[in-house]
Amino acid sequence: MRSLVVNAGQLLTMAGPDRPRRGEQMRSVGLVPNGAVLVEDGVILAAGLRDLVQAHERAGSAVLIDAGGRVVLPGFVDSHAHPVFAEPRLRDFAARLAGKTYAEIAAEGGGILSTVAGVRRATESQLAQGLRRRAAKFLESGTTTLEAKSGYGLDPETELKMLRAIKAAGETSPLELVPTLLGAHALPAEMKHDREGYVQRVVEEMIPAAARAGLAVFVDVFCEAGFFTRAEPETILAAGVRVGLKGKLHAEQLSRSGSVPMAARLGAVSVDHLDCARDEDFAALAGSDTVACLVPGSNYFLAKPYPPARRLIDAGAAVALATDFNPGSCPCWDMRAVLSIAATQMGMTPEETLTAATVNGAWALGLGRTHGTLEAGRRADLICWEAEDYREIPYYFGAPEIAWTMKRGAVVHSRRDFRL
């Protein structure tokens, strides 16, 4: 199928260097007034000024899609999410609002392990069905590519069940799902006194099984006091590398671990959270291709200080933004809310937030050469925003206003009152 998107009042191509954007590069959005995009078989043939794109030899027979003077940009690439679970943690939410600490909530049966219990009870089909429902919400919010972590199984059987559910949902939903094995999310209750044994299980059972079955692209570890220490993530990430799985790391979220230089040295695609990062972490990231993925929605929900976005960018790190969608600390699938928080609470410019949510988000998933920009040869993932100026996207908050979402060249979501 061939389509020609025309009359984009502002077309944000995000064109630029073929690498993670950093420093001043994050302020360039490739703005083209009165733009157009020519798409064929899910791939962009041309993008730019309308007259030039319409002069393309294949434009004449394309189906026209009129953007109506709206803002058109790449679909959001949400590079950190935990969207596979059985039920929300509403009891935890109420308990935290009543003043209880995480430790108290966990002692009463809440926290990560309560979600683990629900996921273990659920069937693979039930988990896949729940993920499909949530996938529709992401598409309605302009997200076209989403990382999907396991991590609520904490045993080989259930972790693989979660990864199979992700694969099943991805085969039937237009949302592109990128699977990550997060077996090292916490210690399961049955092995809370055997840390070494559980790490061995992750390394010798979960990682090889996920790789053999082609169920994961990444291995992730929650590096945090009380969870997994600095030495354990290095062992786990190295095990992933040996079988072809790239590394990611939850780092410096609740306390200081000093794990960022290690992750960069091992070639981790991203290090995420970074609330407690320091100058030496900034330098390690500035000198590597590892992306700093910030998830301020969880800071908002937990009423915690925000990660140092301004200092990271000014130090030369490539910064991405993601939702961290999960049932415990960030029940938010709307990237617009994340962009608004980043702009108003973390000192990022509108342009930086959009770069962080598109092209740098793509690099944080190892997809920077195919996703995140509107250029010839790239994936035809577009969103048309109900706005005349791209700065409206982080300016307004409360609900996404997407006229339509295009994934692989097909419109997969549109407003009821919008007609193509």
Helices and strands as residue ranges (DSSP letters): E 2-12, G 23-27, E 31-40, E 43-49, H 50-54, E 63-66, E 71-74, E 76-78, H 90-97, H 102-107, H 112-121, H 124-140, E 143-149, H 156-172, E 176-184, G 189-191, H 195-201, I 202-206, H 207-212, E 218-221, H 231-242, E 246-251, H 260-265, E 270-273, H 279-286, E 291-294, H 296-302, H 309-315, E 319-321, H 335-346, H 350-357, H 359-363, E 382-385, H 392-395, E 402-407, E 410-414
